[in-house]
Every structure is written in structure tokens, then in C-alpha cells.
Amino acid sequence: MRFAKLTTLIAIGALLMISIPVFADSFTIIPQPTGSYTSSTTDYGGGDGSGNFINSLGPFNFSNPQSENNVPNSWATWGCPPATESCTPNVLWNQGFNTLTITFAPEKIMGFELEPDNFAVEEVTAQFFDGANLVGTIDLFPNGSAGALLFAAQTDGQFTSVVITDLAGGDFAIAQLRSGTPSTPEPGTMVLLGTGLLGALAVMRRKMNL
């Protein structure tokens, strides 16, 4: 009996160890700022609209100073729900730079809205990193004329930084910076649990049939 229990525990442990690398650092793109995305994250906004420059906001640190602006007073347009959370948010203008790196404490969900400075459709990428490891990339085409889009993702591992690049070479503004942890069990966690239980049942069944 003791041997059977020990074998069961070893089997469960082995299954979990094998499964963990498979599901670590998954990458799920969040298309709109609704539902579990907003309920599972903290909204740090986009500055105070004062026109001042800041190097950080909440847990986020910026590689370039960000100008605090407001739609429509000092930044002309944005977008409206469901594509964005608000039609008139405070925004951070990455003035004079077509790239921006945002670093922060490890989180499983991170996102922001973005609109190009030029009144045109421009391709923008957001690369989500865990340390030096690239977890995934979002590639979208926001419109600088009232066409801001959400760049947000969730992982089973963690995000520690995001590198934003406007491939057209222009600068851009971001708003509604969010980060947090899922409020419900993640898919990888549920699969791991199910795999462990199935393994345990299989071992127990073999023991009973001996």
C-alpha cells in the first residue's frame, strides 16, 4: 500500500514537471478593453493632461520622457468604445520618438491604447518581454485620425517590459495603461490540474487491477 501511494505521488510530480514548460509564457492577445481585462487590471490612465513631462506612471517606467496631454484639448483625436475605453482620455505623447520601452514589475496582463501622431494609418508593433525573452508580439494598424487601438495581452508566465515601435517612423500617444493578474484560473493551470488528476487515476487503476 505504501509503495502504491509513493508511486502515485511520483507519477503526479513527473507529469506536472513535464507539463510546466509546455504552458509557461503562453501569449493571448486581448482585442478590446472590456470584460475580464478591465476587471482583472488596474487602470493607471495616461497622466494628468498638464503638458508636463514624466518618466514614470504608477508601476511603469518609460525609456523616453512622456508629455501629459488631453483629448481633445492638447491631443486632437482618439477613438471611442468598444475599441477604446473613452473618447476623451488623458494621453502620454512619446514626442519625437518612434519607439518606446515600458518596464514594470512582473505581471500576467499588460495593455495600453495607442494612436499615431500623424493623421494616417500606421503599422505599430508591441513586443512583450519576460526579461530578455520575447513572449509575443502584437502588430496592428491604428489610425491617427480617431482610430486608437488596444495593445494588450495575457500570459501564463509573466511580462516585465513592452517595446513599442511605429514602423512608419512617426511618434505616437498612449493611454489607459493597465496591468494586473487574471481573476479566474488560467488555461494552463487548469490543464496542468487535469493532467495530474488523470495521471493519478491511471496509476491507481493499474494498482487495483494487479
GROMACS elastic network, one bead per residue, 0.5 to 0.9 nm:
[ bonds ]
;  ai    aj funct       b0    kb
    1     4     6  0.50507   500
    1     5     6  0.63460   500
    1     6     6  0.86421   500
    2     5     6  0.51993   500
    2     6     6  0.61435   500
    2     7     6  0.85546   500
    3     6     6  0.50896   500
    3     7     6  0.60594   500
    3     8     6  0.85683   500
    4     7     6  0.51413   500
    4     8     6  0.62142   500
    4     9     6  0.87950   500
    4   203     6  0.84343   500
    4   204     6  0.77477   500
    4   207     6  0.68635   500
    5     8     6  0.50606   500
    5     9     6  0.63257   500
    5    10     6  0.86901   500
    5   204     6  0.85600   500
    6     9     6  0.52213   500
    6    10     6  0.62197   500
    6    11     6  0.86135   500
    7    10     6  0.51411   500
    7    11     6  0.61220   500
    7    12     6  0.86707   500
    7   203     6  0.77885   500
    8    11     6  0.51644   500
    8    12     6  0.62589   500
    8    13     6  0.86537   500
    8   199     6  0.82221   500
    8   200     6  0.58501   500
    8   201     6  0.86643   500
    8   203     6  0.59977   500
    8   204     6  0.69864   500
    9    12     6  0.51721   500
    9    13     6  0.61425   500
    9    14     6  0.85761   500
    9   200     6  0.77384   500
   10    13     6  0.51197   500
   10    14     6  0.60991   500
   10    15     6  0.86155   500
   11    14     6  0.51372   500
   11    15     6  0.62013   500
   11    16     6  0.86812   500
   11   196     6  0.83515   500
   11   199     6  0.67831   500
   11   200     6  0.69611   500
   11   203     6  0.75875   500
   12    15     6  0.51916   500
   12    16     6  0.62744   500
   12    17     6  0.86830   500
   12   195     6  0.84810   500
   12   196     6  0.52871   500
   12   197     6  0.76064   500
   12   198     6  0.89054   500
   12   199     6  0.61356   500
   12   200     6  0.59778   500
   13    16     6  0.52004   500
   13    17     6  0.61744   500
   13    18     6  0.86385   500
   13   196     6  0.78665   500
   14    17     6  0.51248   500
   14    18     6  0.61541   500
   14    19     6  0.85539   500
   14   196     6  0.89299   500
   15    18     6  0.51903   500
   15    19     6  0.60907   500
   15    20     6  0.87030   500
   15   192     6  0.83719   500
   15   195     6  0.70762   500
   15   196     6  0.61322   500
   15   199     6  0.71814   500
   16    19     6  0.50705   500
   16    20     6  0.61161   500
   16   192     6  0.64577   500
   16   193     6  0.82515   500
   16   195     6  0.76340   500
   16   196     6  0.63468   500
   17    20     6  0.55575   500
   17    21     6  0.76712   500
   18    21     6  0.67180   500
   18    22     6  0.75921   500
   19    22     6  0.54260   500
   19    23     6  0.67737   500
   19    24     6  0.88992   500
   19   191     6  0.87369   500
   19   192     6  0.64951   500
   19   195     6  0.81528   500
   20    23     6  0.55811   500
   20    24     6  0.60939   500
   20   188     6  0.84193   500
   20   192     6  0.74662   500
   21    24     6  0.52651   500
   21    25     6  0.85224   500
   22    25     6  0.86268   500
   22    26     6  0.86440   500
   22   188     6  0.87548   500
   23    26     6  0.60495   500
   23   156     6  0.69090   500
   23   157     6  0.82576   500
   23   187     6  0.87422   500
   23   188     6  0.54868   500
   23   189     6  0.83044   500
   23   191     6  0.88062   500
   23   192     6  0.84841   500
   24   155     6  0.79853   500
   24   156     6  0.56395   500
   24   157     6  0.51901   500
   24   158     6  0.87756   500
   24   188     6  0.77722   500
   25   130     6  0.82483   500
   25   135     6  0.61573   500
   25   136     6  0.88635   500
   25   155     6  0.54654   500
   25   156     6  0.51287   500
   25   158     6  0.66340   500
   25   159     6  0.86562   500
   26   135     6  0.72302   500
   26   136     6  0.83086   500
   26   154     6  0.78476   500
   26   156     6  0.54124   500
   26   157     6  0.68054   500
   26   188     6  0.82551   500
   27   135     6  0.65148   500
   27   136     6  0.59420   500
   27   137     6  0.86469   500
   27   153     6  0.66846   500
   27   154     6  0.58949   500
   27   156     6  0.75086   500
   27   157     6  0.87951   500
   28   136     6  0.85188   500
   28   152     6  0.86227   500
   28   153     6  0.53903   500
   28   154     6  0.51189   500
   28   155     6  0.63278   500
   29   136     6  0.89595   500
   29   137     6  0.88647   500
   29   138     6  0.73242   500
   29   151     6  0.79308   500
   29   152     6  0.60485   500
   29   154     6  0.65582   500
   30    33     6  0.75827   500
   30    37     6  0.74813   500
   30   111     6  0.84501   500
   30   150     6  0.79252   500
   30   151     6  0.74613   500
   30   152     6  0.52448   500
   30   153     6  0.52091   500
   30   154     6  0.72758   500
   31    34     6  0.88253   500
   31    83     6  0.81846   500
   31   149     6  0.86831   500
   31   150     6  0.66469   500
   31   151     6  0.76113   500
   31   152     6  0.72479   500
   31   153     6  0.85228   500
   32    35     6  0.86679   500
   32    37     6  0.83290   500
   32    81     6  0.87370   500
   32    82     6  0.65614   500
   32    83     6  0.57293   500
   32    84     6  0.70974   500
   32    85     6  0.87179   500
   32   149     6  0.82443   500
   32   150     6  0.62592   500
   32   151     6  0.86741   500
   32   152     6  0.83100   500
   33    36     6  0.87931   500
   33    37     6  0.62775   500
   33    38     6  0.62411   500
   33    81     6  0.84075   500
   33    82     6  0.71864   500
   33    83     6  0.70404   500
   33    84     6  0.62777   500
   33    85     6  0.62333   500
   33   111     6  0.88716   500
   33   113     6  0.89099   500
   33   150     6  0.69221   500
   33   152     6  0.83844   500
   34    37     6  0.58347   500
   34    38     6  0.56346   500
   34    39     6  0.80255   500
   34    82     6  0.77752   500
   34    85     6  0.80896   500
   35    38     6  0.59202   500
   35    39     6  0.63595   500
   35    40     6  0.85976   500
   36    40     6  0.55933   500
   36    41     6  0.82743   500
   36   182     6  0.74486   500
   36   183     6  0.73264   500
   36   184     6  0.85670   500
   37    40     6  0.54541   500
   37    41     6  0.62836   500
   37   109     6  0.78851   500
   37   111     6  0.89130   500
   37   152     6  0.86689   500
   37   153     6  0.89776   500
   37   154     6  0.88432   500
   37   178     6  0.88932   500
   37   180     6  0.87037   500
   37   182     6  0.78826   500
   38    41     6  0.54025   500
   38    42     6  0.74173   500
   38    43     6  0.77712   500
   38   178     6  0.80839   500
   39    42     6  0.79802   500
   39   182     6  0.86098   500
   39   183     6  0.77087   500
   40   109     6  0.82378   500
   40   179     6  0.81812   500
   40   180     6  0.59024   500
   40   181     6  0.58377   500
   40   182     6  0.52807   500
   40   183     6  0.54463   500
   40   184     6  0.87439   500
   41   109     6  0.72723   500
   41   110     6  0.80101   500
   41   178     6  0.58671   500
   41   179     6  0.50147   500
   41   181     6  0.64920   500
   41   182     6  0.77845   500
   41   183     6  0.89327   500
   42   177     6  0.83217   500
   42   178     6  0.54083   500
   42   179     6  0.57141   500
   42   180     6  0.61323   500
   43   176     6  0.60667   500
   43   177     6  0.59619   500
   43   179     6  0.72490   500
   44    47     6  0.80846   500
   44    57     6  0.71327   500
   44    58     6  0.63131   500
   44    59     6  0.85776   500
   44    60     6  0.89889   500
   44   175     6  0.87179   500
   44   176     6  0.62950   500
   44   177     6  0.53473   500
   44   178     6  0.59180   500
   44   179     6  0.83496   500
   45    48     6  0.84813   500
   45    57     6  0.85524   500
   45    89     6  0.78350   500
   45    90     6  0.69023   500
   45    91     6  0.76715   500
   45   112     6  0.89346   500
   45   175     6  0.59320   500
   45   177     6  0.54491   500
   45   178     6  0.75733   500
   46    49     6  0.78606   500
   46    57     6  0.79849   500
   46    68     6  0.71631   500
   46    69     6  0.80964   500
   46    70     6  0.86800   500
   46    89     6  0.72785   500
   46    92     6  0.54874   500
   46   174     6  0.69810   500
   46   176     6  0.56360   500
   46   177     6  0.66288   500
   47    50     6  0.79687   500
   47    54     6  0.82627   500
   47    57     6  0.71964   500
   47    66     6  0.89128   500
   47    67     6  0.84041   500
   47    68     6  0.53341   500
   47    69     6  0.74053   500
   47    70     6  0.87217   500
   47    90     6  0.60202   500
   47    91     6  0.63570   500
   47    92     6  0.64426   500
   47   175     6  0.82534   500
   48    51     6  0.81373   500
   48    52     6  0.86210   500
   48    68     6  0.60996   500
   48    69     6  0.72367   500
   48    70     6  0.78202   500
   48    90     6  0.63342   500
   48    91     6  0.82035   500
   49    52     6  0.78484   500
   49    67     6  0.83219   500
   49    71     6  0.84775   500
   49    73     6  0.87585   500
   49    74     6  0.79763   500
   49    89     6  0.88334   500
   49    90     6  0.54293   500
   49    91     6  0.69792   500
   49    92     6  0.82479   500
   50    53     6  0.87222   500
   50    67     6  0.84028   500
   50    68     6  0.56712   500
   50    69     6  0.62434   500
   50    70     6  0.78921   500
   51    67     6  0.57134   500
   51    69     6  0.54450   500
   51    70     6  0.84343   500
   51    74     6  0.80566   500
   52    66     6  0.80954   500
   52    67     6  0.56518   500
   52    68     6  0.55325   500
   52    69     6  0.82000   500
   53    65     6  0.57704   500
   53    66     6  0.51355   500
   53    68     6  0.61358   500
   53    92     6  0.87576   500
   54    57     6  0.74890   500
   54    62     6  0.83558   500
   54    64     6  0.87796   500
   54    65     6  0.54603   500
   54    66     6  0.52354   500
   54    67     6  0.66233   500
   54    68     6  0.74206   500
   54    92     6  0.88014   500
   55    60     6  0.86361   500
   55    61     6  0.61057   500
   55    62     6  0.53246   500
   55    63     6  0.74356   500
   55    64     6  0.68177   500
   55    66     6  0.63125   500
   56    59     6  0.74041   500
   56    60     6  0.54641   500
   56    62     6  0.57059   500
   56    65     6  0.82080   500
   56    66     6  0.82584   500
   56   102     6  0.89422   500
   57    60     6  0.51784   500
   57    61     6  0.65895   500
   57    62     6  0.83161   500
   57   177     6  0.88053   500
   58    61     6  0.81756   500
   59   103     6  0.82090   500
   59   104     6  0.55421   500
   59   105     6  0.67241   500
   59   179     6  0.87989   500
   60   102     6  0.61922   500
   60   103     6  0.57343   500
   60   105     6  0.79973   500
   60   161     6  0.89482   500
   60   177     6  0.85196   500
   61    64     6  0.89841   500
   61   101     6  0.81815   500
   61   102     6  0.55341   500
   61   103     6  0.52302   500
   61   104     6  0.63888   500
   62    65     6  0.66251   500
   62    66     6  0.75318   500
   62   100     6  0.69795   500
   62   101     6  0.59829   500
   62   103     6  0.67604   500
   63    99     6  0.88690   500
   63   100     6  0.59869   500
   63   101     6  0.52623   500
   63   102     6  0.65704   500
   63   103     6  0.82825   500
   64    94     6  0.69661   500
   64    95     6  0.85439   500
   64    97     6  0.77617   500
   64    99     6  0.86288   500
   64   100     6  0.64973   500
   64   101     6  0.78074   500
   65    93     6  0.86997   500
   65    94     6  0.71054   500
   65    95     6  0.80638   500
   66    92     6  0.54185   500
   66    93     6  0.54483   500
   66    94     6  0.52993   500
   66    95     6  0.69555   500
   66   173     6  0.87209   500
   67    91     6  0.81017   500
   67    92     6  0.53630   500
   67    94     6  0.67481   500
   67    95     6  0.68883   500
   67   173     6  0.88584   500
   68    74     6  0.89936   500
   68    90     6  0.71769   500
   68    91     6  0.60583   500
   68    93     6  0.65634   500
   69    72     6  0.88553   500
   69    73     6  0.77250   500
   69    74     6  0.54902   500
   69    75     6  0.61208   500
   69    89     6  0.88005   500
   69    90     6  0.57216   500
   69    91     6  0.51623   500
   69    92     6  0.60437   500
   69    93     6  0.68868   500
   69   173     6  0.88680   500
   70    73     6  0.55204   500
   70    74     6  0.52903   500
   70    75     6  0.56257   500
   70    76     6  0.83385   500
   70    88     6  0.71475   500
   70    89     6  0.62059   500
   70    91     6  0.57597   500
   70    92     6  0.84652   500
   71    74     6  0.61441   500
   71    76     6  0.58297   500
   71    77     6  0.60689   500
   71    78     6  0.69064   500
   71    87     6  0.77643   500
   71    89     6  0.57464   500
   71    90     6  0.62314   500
   71    91     6  0.73539   500
   72    75     6  0.53369   500
   72    77     6  0.59658   500
   72    78     6  0.81565   500
   72    87     6  0.89663   500
   72    88     6  0.63879   500
   72    89     6  0.84780   500
   73    76     6  0.67610   500
   75    78     6  0.80675   500
   75    90     6  0.87302   500
   75    91     6  0.77718   500
   75    93     6  0.85179   500
   75   117     6  0.87065   500
   75   173     6  0.86350   500
   76   145     6  0.83272   500
   76   146     6  0.83712   500
   77    87     6  0.80171   500
   77    88     6  0.77989   500
   77   115     6  0.85498   500
   77   144     6  0.76466   500
   77   145     6  0.61924   500
   77   147     6  0.80693   500
   77   148     6  0.85270   500
   78    84     6  0.83393   500
   78    86     6  0.83928   500
   78    87     6  0.60256   500
   78    88     6  0.68080   500
   78    89     6  0.78502   500
   78   114     6  0.84465   500
   78   115     6  0.66591   500
   78   143     6  0.89650   500
   78   144     6  0.77598   500
   78   145     6  0.71880   500
   78   147     6  0.60975   500
   78   148     6  0.54049   500
   78   149     6  0.89018   500
   79    82     6  0.88887   500
   79    83     6  0.68783   500
   79    84     6  0.60002   500
   79    85     6  0.85070   500
   79    86     6  0.72538   500
   79    87     6  0.52254   500
   79    88     6  0.79667   500
   79   115     6  0.85161   500
   79   145     6  0.83560   500
   79   147     6  0.51418   500
   79   148     6  0.51411   500
   79   149     6  0.76665   500
   80    83     6  0.59936   500
   80    84     6  0.51829   500
   80    85     6  0.67108   500
   80    86     6  0.55624   500
   80    88     6  0.81732   500
   80   146     6  0.79710   500
   80   147     6  0.83251   500
   80   148     6  0.82127   500
   81    85     6  0.54901   500
   81    86     6  0.62489   500
   81    87     6  0.71878   500
   82    85     6  0.68194   500
   82    86     6  0.87249   500
   83    86     6  0.89022   500
   83   113     6  0.89786   500
   83   147     6  0.84004   500
   83   148     6  0.74100   500
   83   149     6  0.60001   500
   83   150     6  0.68450   500
   84    87     6  0.72009   500
   84   113     6  0.69284   500
   84   148     6  0.69829   500
   84   149     6  0.64774   500
   84   150     6  0.66243   500
   84   176     6  0.87645   500
   85    89     6  0.82572   500
   85   113     6  0.86914   500
   85   176     6  0.76919   500
   86    89     6  0.58311   500
   86   176     6  0.89605   500
   87   146     6  0.86953   500
   88    91     6  0.89969   500
   89   175     6  0.68976   500
   89   176     6  0.76854   500
   90   174     6  0.88786   500
   90   175     6  0.65428   500
   90   176     6  0.81164   500
   91   114     6  0.88905   500
   91   173     6  0.60709   500
   91   174     6  0.55483   500
   91   176     6  0.77718   500
   92    95     6  0.87657   500
   92   172     6  0.84636   500
   92   173     6  0.52175   500
   92   174     6  0.52576   500
   92   175     6  0.62585   500
   93    96     6  0.88453   500
   93   117     6  0.83632   500
   93   171     6  0.77951   500
   93   172     6  0.59466   500
   93   174     6  0.66101   500
   94    97     6  0.58402   500
   94    98     6  0.75054   500
   94    99     6  0.80223   500
   94   100     6  0.72674   500
   94   171     6  0.59426   500
   94   172     6  0.55913   500
   94   173     6  0.57497   500
   94   174     6  0.78891   500
   95    98     6  0.83582   500
   95   117     6  0.87582   500
   95   171     6  0.60292   500
   95   172     6  0.71336   500
   95   173     6  0.80617   500
   96   170     6  0.78012   500
   96   171     6  0.58598   500
   96   172     6  0.87068   500
   97   100     6  0.72978   500
   97   166     6  0.89295   500
   97   169     6  0.81682   500
   97   170     6  0.70996   500
   97   171     6  0.51682   500
   97   172     6  0.79687   500
   98   164     6  0.80625   500
   98   165     6  0.58255   500
   98   166     6  0.52086   500
   98   167     6  0.76442   500
   98   168     6  0.81454   500
   98   169     6  0.53880   500
   98   170     6  0.51476   500
   98   172     6  0.70838   500
   99   163     6  0.71690   500
   99   164     6  0.54159   500
   99   166     6  0.64000   500
   99   167     6  0.88586   500
   99   169     6  0.85041   500
   99   170     6  0.88276   500
   99   171     6  0.74985   500
   99   172     6  0.88413   500
  100   162     6  0.81567   500
  100   163     6  0.58126   500
  100   164     6  0.51100   500
  100   165     6  0.66950   500
  101   161     6  0.69685   500
  101   162     6  0.56903   500
  101   164     6  0.62200   500
  101   165     6  0.88403   500
  102   160     6  0.85087   500
  102   161     6  0.54222   500
  102   162     6  0.52134   500
  102   163     6  0.64454   500
  102   164     6  0.81336   500
  103   160     6  0.58858   500
  103   162     6  0.65770   500
  103   163     6  0.87296   500
  104   107     6  0.80134   500
  104   159     6  0.81888   500
  104   160     6  0.53698   500
  104   161     6  0.60283   500
  104   162     6  0.88520   500
  105   159     6  0.80803   500
  105   160     6  0.58244   500
  105   161     6  0.83838   500
  106   130     6  0.79328   500
  106   158     6  0.56496   500
  106   159     6  0.54148   500
  106   161     6  0.83396   500
  107   110     6  0.68986   500
  107   154     6  0.88240   500
  107   155     6  0.86178   500
  107   157     6  0.83947   500
  107   158     6  0.52536   500
  107   159     6  0.53335   500
  107   160     6  0.67581   500
  107   179     6  0.64700   500
  107   180     6  0.57695   500
  107   181     6  0.64018   500
  108   153     6  0.83025   500
  108   154     6  0.55795   500
  108   155     6  0.52367   500
  108   156     6  0.65567   500
  108   157     6  0.64387   500
  108   159     6  0.59564   500
  108   160     6  0.89884   500
  108   179     6  0.76368   500
  108   180     6  0.63096   500
  108   181     6  0.53441   500
  108   182     6  0.71994   500
  109   152     6  0.74260   500
  109   153     6  0.58340   500
  109   155     6  0.66124   500
  109   158     6  0.78207   500
  109   159     6  0.73342   500
  109   178     6  0.78867   500
  109   179     6  0.53033   500
  109   180     6  0.52287   500
  109   181     6  0.58904   500
  109   182     6  0.72092   500
  110   128     6  0.87631   500
  110   151     6  0.85268   500
  110   152     6  0.56931   500
  110   153     6  0.59167   500
  110   154     6  0.68077   500
  110   159     6  0.73738   500
  110   162     6  0.87358   500
  110   177     6  0.77014   500
  110   178     6  0.56246   500
  110   180     6  0.67410   500
  110   181     6  0.89707   500
  111   150     6  0.71042   500
  111   151     6  0.54705   500
  111   153     6  0.63455   500
  111   154     6  0.87975   500
  111   176     6  0.78790   500
  111   177     6  0.58846   500
  111   178     6  0.52348   500
  111   179     6  0.64763   500
  112   149     6  0.84657   500
  112   150     6  0.58346   500
  112   151     6  0.54508   500
  112   152     6  0.61922   500
  112   174     6  0.64209   500
  112   175     6  0.58257   500
  112   176     6  0.53590   500
  112   178     6  0.62180   500
  112   179     6  0.89488   500
  113   148     6  0.63531   500
  113   149     6  0.53911   500
  113   151     6  0.59128   500
  113   152     6  0.81823   500
  113   173     6  0.82808   500
  113   174     6  0.53633   500
  113   175     6  0.50818   500
  113   176     6  0.60430   500
  113   177     6  0.72155   500
  114   124     6  0.89143   500
  114   142     6  0.72805   500
  114   147     6  0.86943   500
  114   148     6  0.52075   500
  114   149     6  0.55998   500
  114   150     6  0.65243   500
  114   151     6  0.73034   500
  114   172     6  0.69379   500
  114   173     6  0.56680   500
  114   175     6  0.64765   500
  115   118     6  0.87316   500
  115   142     6  0.59524   500
  115   143     6  0.64156   500
  115   144     6  0.54365   500
  115   145     6  0.81644   500
  115   146     6  0.78268   500
  115   147     6  0.65558   500
  115   149     6  0.68103   500
  115   172     6  0.57138   500
  115   173     6  0.55302   500
  115   174     6  0.66195   500
  115   175     6  0.88208   500
  116   119     6  0.72498   500
  116   120     6  0.75196   500
  116   121     6  0.77702   500
  116   122     6  0.69032   500
  116   124     6  0.85888   500
  116   142     6  0.68854   500
  116   143     6  0.65394   500
  116   145     6  0.82871   500
  116   147     6  0.86552   500
  116   148     6  0.77433   500
  116   166     6  0.78089   500
  116   170     6  0.70541   500
  116   171     6  0.62353   500
  116   173     6  0.63792   500
  116   174     6  0.88719   500
  117   120     6  0.83252   500
  117   144     6  0.57635   500
  117   145     6  0.86904   500
  117   170     6  0.67827   500
  117   171     6  0.56442   500
  117   173     6  0.68584   500
  118   121     6  0.81462   500
  118   122     6  0.83629   500
  118   143     6  0.83441   500
  118   144     6  0.53504   500
  118   145     6  0.78653   500
  118   170     6  0.69157   500
  118   171     6  0.77928   500
  118   172     6  0.79396   500
  119   143     6  0.68198   500
  119   146     6  0.85484   500
  120   142     6  0.82886   500
  120   143     6  0.53766   500
  120   145     6  0.64473   500
  121   141     6  0.59858   500
  121   142     6  0.56539   500
  121   144     6  0.61459   500
  121   145     6  0.80726   500
  121   147     6  0.82194   500
  122   140     6  0.82873   500
  122   141     6  0.53429   500
  122   142     6  0.60328   500
  122   143     6  0.64532   500
  122   144     6  0.77111   500
  122   166     6  0.70398   500
  122   167     6  0.71716   500
  122   168     6  0.59029   500
  122   169     6  0.89341   500
  122   170     6  0.84371   500
  123   139     6  0.70334   500
  123   140     6  0.58253   500
  123   142     6  0.69299   500
  123   165     6  0.85809   500
  123   166     6  0.61842   500
  123   167     6  0.56052   500
  123   168     6  0.65099   500
  124   138     6  0.82054   500
  124   139     6  0.58599   500
  124   140     6  0.55496   500
  124   141     6  0.61165   500
  124   142     6  0.73616   500
  124   164     6  0.71767   500
  124   165     6  0.56427   500
  124   167     6  0.57612   500
  124   168     6  0.79044   500
  125   137     6  0.67406   500
  125   138     6  0.55586   500
  125   140     6  0.64771   500
  125   141     6  0.87708   500
  125   151     6  0.87361   500
  125   163     6  0.80019   500
  125   164     6  0.57626   500
  125   165     6  0.53520   500
  125   166     6  0.66573   500
  125   167     6  0.74628   500
  126   136     6  0.85115   500
  126   137     6  0.56032   500
  126   138     6  0.51529   500
  126   139     6  0.66190   500
  126   140     6  0.86480   500
  126   151     6  0.70452   500
  126   152     6  0.88515   500
  126   162     6  0.63411   500
  126   163     6  0.55647   500
  126   165     6  0.65640   500
  127   134     6  0.69362   500
  127   135     6  0.77099   500
  127   136     6  0.60402   500
  127   138     6  0.65378   500
  127   139     6  0.87304   500
  127   161     6  0.82893   500
  127   162     6  0.54060   500
  127   163     6  0.50839   500
  127   164     6  0.65293   500
  127   165     6  0.85472   500
  128   133     6  0.86563   500
  128   134     6  0.60684   500
  128   135     6  0.56462   500
  128   136     6  0.54855   500
  128   137     6  0.60858   500
  128   138     6  0.82144   500
  128   153     6  0.82155   500
  128   159     6  0.64179   500
  128   160     6  0.77904   500
  128   161     6  0.60992   500
  128   163     6  0.67317   500
  128   164     6  0.89703   500
  129   132     6  0.63769   500
  129   133     6  0.54762   500
  129   135     6  0.53038   500
  129   136     6  0.73053   500
  129   137     6  0.89901   500
  129   158     6  0.82027   500
  129   159     6  0.55397   500
  129   160     6  0.59572   500
  129   161     6  0.52506   500
  129   162     6  0.60207   500
  129   163     6  0.80394   500
  130   133     6  0.51236   500
  130   134     6  0.64135   500
  130   135     6  0.64509   500
  130   157     6  0.80000   500
  130   158     6  0.59174   500
  130   160     6  0.50818   500
  130   161     6  0.67531   500
  131   134     6  0.80021   500
  131   159     6  0.76986   500
  131   160     6  0.60270   500
  131   161     6  0.72725   500
  134   137     6  0.79501   500
  135   155     6  0.81177   500
  135   157     6  0.88057   500
  135   158     6  0.86304   500
  135   159     6  0.77903   500
  136   153     6  0.86718   500
  138   151     6  0.67237   500
  138   152     6  0.80184   500
  138   153     6  0.83197   500
  139   151     6  0.85752   500
  140   149     6  0.78685   500
  140   150     6  0.89230   500
  140   151     6  0.80661   500
  141   147     6  0.88976   500
  141   149     6  0.80766   500
  142   145     6  0.87807   500
  142   146     6  0.88260   500
  142   147     6  0.54676   500
  142   148     6  0.54250   500
  142   149     6  0.56657   500
  142   150     6  0.89289   500
  143   146     6  0.64503   500
  143   148     6  0.62015   500
  143   149     6  0.82269   500
  144   147     6  0.58718   500
  144   148     6  0.70582   500
  144   172     6  0.84339   500
  145   148     6  0.81215   500
  148   174     6  0.87641   500
  152   178     6  0.86007   500
  154   157     6  0.87276   500
  154   158     6  0.83255   500
  154   159     6  0.84517   500
  154   181     6  0.86937   500
  154   182     6  0.82740   500
  155   158     6  0.60002   500
  155   159     6  0.74282   500
  155   186     6  0.86770   500
  156   186     6  0.67674   500
  156   187     6  0.80245   500
  156   188     6  0.65772   500
  156   189     6  0.80416   500
  159   162     6  0.78742   500
  165   168     6  0.87356   500
  165   169     6  0.81572   500
  165   171     6  0.88189   500
  166   169     6  0.55746   500
  166   170     6  0.60713   500
  166   171     6  0.68118   500
  166   172     6  0.76245   500
  167   170     6  0.76704   500
  168   171     6  0.88685   500
  174   177     6  0.76037   500
  181   184     6  0.89064   500
  182   185     6  0.71242   500
  182   186     6  0.71944   500
  183   186     6  0.87609   500
  185   188     6  0.83517   500
  185   189     6  0.64378   500
  185   190     6  0.66967   500
  186   189     6  0.53126   500
  186   190     6  0.64554   500
  186   191     6  0.88188   500
  187   190     6  0.51852   500
  187   191     6  0.61895   500
  187   192     6  0.85880   500
  188   191     6  0.51380   500
  188   192     6  0.61020   500
  188   193     6  0.86080   500
  189   192     6  0.51313   500
  189   193     6  0.62487   500
  189   194     6  0.86567   500
  190   193     6  0.51198   500
  190   194     6  0.61520   500
  190   195     6  0.85734   500
  191   194     6  0.50119   500
  191   195     6  0.59964   500
  191   196     6  0.85108   500
  192   195     6  0.51312   500
  192   196     6  0.61835   500
  192   197     6  0.86684   500
  193   196     6  0.52231   500
  193   197     6  0.62723   500
  193   198     6  0.86886   500
  194   197     6  0.51883   500
  194   198     6  0.61606   500
  194   199     6  0.85808   500
  195   198     6  0.51998   500
  195   199     6  0.61561   500
  195   200     6  0.86329   500
  196   199     6  0.51438   500
  196   200     6  0.62045   500
  196   201     6  0.86922   500
  197   200     6  0.50761   500
  197   201     6  0.61807   500
  197   202     6  0.85839   500
  198   201     6  0.51429   500
  198   202     6  0.61406   500
  198   203     6  0.86916   500
  199   202     6  0.51311   500
  199   203     6  0.62899   500
  199   204     6  0.86462   500
  200   203     6  0.52456   500
  200   204     6  0.61746   500
  200   205     6  0.85856   500
  201   204     6  0.50949   500
  201   205     6  0.60322   500
  201   206     6  0.86243   500
  202   205     6  0.51533   500
  202   206     6  0.63078   500
  202   207     6  0.87229   500
  203   206     6  0.52364   500
  203   207     6  0.63108   500
  203   208     6  0.87505   500
  204   207     6  0.51114   500
  204   208     6  0.62430   500
  204   209     6  0.87308   500
  205   208     6  0.51288   500
  205   209     6  0.62776   500
  205   210     6  0.88533   500
  206   209     6  0.51675   500
  206   210     6  0.64194   500
  207   210     6  0.53662   500
